[in-house]
Amino acid sequence: MGKKKEQFLEKLNTIKKDLGHKQRFVIIDSETFKERWSFQLSAKNLFVAVGLSVIVLVVLTTILIAFTPLREYIPGYMQTDLMEQVYESTMTIDSLEQRMHNQELLLANIKAVVAGEIILDEVQKRDTLKSKPGLDVRSKSDSLLRQEIEAQDKYQVKAGTGDKRNVDNVHANNVESSNMIHTQMNFADNRSVSDYLFYTPLKGKVVSEFDPQKRHYGIDIAGSENAVVKSVYNGTVLFSDFTLKTGYIIAIQHPNNMISVYKHNSALLKHTGDVVRAGEPIAFIGNTGELTSGPHLHLELWYNGKSINPVEYISF
């Protein structure tokens, strides 16, 4: 046993000497045999250098994966926040698709009304708009108003000079009875466009004229920032929502198949189905939608499905 222990210790000492023994590495030119570069390195130093290099590499790799987006490429790894964002994005997209579908249905009916294909009486009889899934442009208050109008047909006042004077007096005093509103909302009278006494929706400068040939079916009025847009006449809000091209838009149905449309508003004050009076605030001037280059009001007037020039009937 003593002899074997001595042999083991002798081998151990030999290994220690070999590890501590330095070797010289020389790089020479193969043609001139001139020494280019040399260094001395022992086995022990080589082992330490390789060990430290491996440790540094492992630490750097761990930091790179733990604190950079590279961790997302590790199979099976997924952040909880990212999963929540994906879920919220999916729900938002679904809601937007449903909203766009509803708006397309509503705009299709608006275009039909503007083109004269569907008049208010037909909608009232067949309730066409409410029969379509996901579309309800008539509020409960609007339906009740229509029922009252039908019940009060025998009390209607025909349009004429006296009727217009009565409207002016009521608006000037800001006092209008419920019966007068219903009478004004009769859609079966025979007045012409010249019989209307329109209220100026916005005081400003007309910067773009009425030009149907260029598909510009209204006029653009420049006004001060945050100016109030007012209804040109008594009526019921037919459409009040946001569209990509014209921004916040509100359309009002007036007596005798007259419709006024107000586009590019910054905010809307009335909802679909609301009853409004001439001169009543309905929106704020704005710059919303793709088809705009500055704050203004785009005003359109449609009579029996045809566009008319607002400048000929309204003083700005």
Protein Blocks (a to p, Z undefined) as FASTA:
>chain_A
ZZmmmmmmmmmmmmmmmmmpccddddddfklopafbdcdddfklmmmmmmmmmmmmmmmm
mmmmmmccklmmpghiacfklmmmmmmmmmmmmmmmmmmmmmmmmmmmmmmmmnomacfk
lmmmnommmmpghiafbdfklmmmmmmmmmmmmmpccddfklmmmmmmmmmnopacfklm
mmmmpckbcbdfklpccddfbgcddfbdcdfknopabdcddddehiacddfbdcddfbdc
ddfklopadddddehhiacddehiabdfbdehiacdehiafbdcddedjkbcbdcddddd
deehiacdfklmpcZZ
